[in-house]
Amino acid sequence: MSSGGILHNLLFFIIAIGVLVAFHEFGHYWVARLLKVKVLRFSIGFGKPLLVWHRQKGEDLIEFAISAIPLGGYVKMLDEREGPVDESIRHRAFNTQPVSTRFAIVVAGPLFNFILAVFFYFIFFVNGEQGIRPVVATPDINTVAHQAGFQDKDEIIAVSGNEVKTWQDFRISLIDNAMDGGDVEVTVRTAGFFETQRTLAIGDRHILNEDNDVTELLGLKLWKPQLPARIGGTTENSAATAAGILAGDLVVSIDQNPISDWEELVEIIQASAGKTLDLTVQRDGEQYQLLLTPEEKIKDG
């Protein structure tokens, strides 16, 4: 590993330790304050203080510090074992507290770390894993997927017993298990939330020798929600603008052929570079005929 990589990892290690220590010590501090024990100092790190400031908290002036060695921290409380304590505030010293109070203050640090772990887990759970869910569309007739019984909105949850969470996970696992042919067992959750097995009979086909995408070769297509062919907007100096298409227009048909959804519209447009298309659009309850000539944007691949 390069020196830059080592320093990068060291920096993140120090930050992670700093967060854990700060939350741990805050637990001691917060419970001590809650139970009226006098706190003298809250320090993140050990050794020589690099930054010190004071805050008035009720009747107490508390010192906060960030110290040179960022591998720990402490909360210093009033305690007769560390020096003389004025009789007027002796009742607020840590050592004079009942066992239950001292126990609560001591256990607060680990408890706050546990709460922090639950919080981070919750954030991870809410955000989920980046990727597209492996949900398949109705396969074409006479494909391997069709013969295996795959249906619209089957969600793939495992390949040969190995859990998958994204479409990319599924593709990689499928290649790993099917490169030599044979049968591949796929566990799916149907649209009705039933788990079942589907067997992809690869046979003696060596799918890695094929030029096309493995999933397409088997007839497996990613399911996509059906969206209306409604225009969200057009760019300046584009073919759509020249044709008079406006934001909010719903494309009803192209060359008198009905358009069912956005995907169908996109496929036709992409296959019609330089060709004039007769569009019927619905706008404010009325239909208009527009002529659109898509421009070729990508050449030679």
C-alpha positions, 0 to 999 in steps of 0.5 A: 500500500502506498504512503498516501493510502496508509495516511488516508486510512489512518485519517479515517481511523482517527476520525472513527475513533474520535466519533466513538470516543466523543459519543461514549464520553458524552454518555458519561457527561450527560447522565452525570449532569442529569443526576446532578453530579458536578462535571469539571472537564470533558476531554476528547483525547489525552495529553496536551490540550490543543483547544480549550474552552469553557461553558457555563452550564447552570451553576457549573463552569465546565471546561471542554478540551480537545487534546493531542492524542486522539485515542480516547477521552475522559469526563472528570467529575468532582471526587474527594479521592482526587483532592479536597472538596468543599463541604457545600458541594460535597453532595455533588461529588461522584464518590458520595453518590449512591451505587445506583447513580455511580452505576448509571454514570459508568454504564452510560458510555457503553450504552451510548455507543450501542445507541450510536451503532443502532443509529448507523445500522438504521441509516444503512437499512433505510438507504439500502444497497445501491443498485437495481432490484433483480425483478424480471419482466415477462420473458419472450416465448421459447426462451430458456427463461420462458421454459423455466416458468419465469413470470412478470415481476418475479424478484430473484433472491438467490442463485444456486442458494447464494443470495443476490440483492441487485441485478448486477449481483444476479448477472455475476452469480448467474455467470459463475454458476452457468459458465459450464452449462448444466442447470442453474437453480434460481429462487424467486419471490413472485408478485404474490410474495410466494417463494419458489424455484425456477430451473434455468436449463442452460444445457451444454451452452457455454454462455461466456462464448456468446457475444450478447448479454447473458441474461438476454440470451436466456430471455431474462429482461429487467422489469421496468414500471410502465410510464405514460409517454408524456413529455417532461420537457424539450431542450433548446435547438432540438428536433423535438422543439423544432417539431413543436412538442411541448412539456406535458404533451402525451404521445398517443401514436406514431405513424398511426400506431398507438404508443402504450408507454414511454419505453415504446416511444424511446425505442421507436425514436432511437430506431428512426434517426433521419426518418420523419415520424407522424406524431399524434399528441394530446394537449389540453384535451385536444389532439395535434399532429406533429412531424418529428425527424429525430437527429442522429447523435451517435455515429460509428458506435 
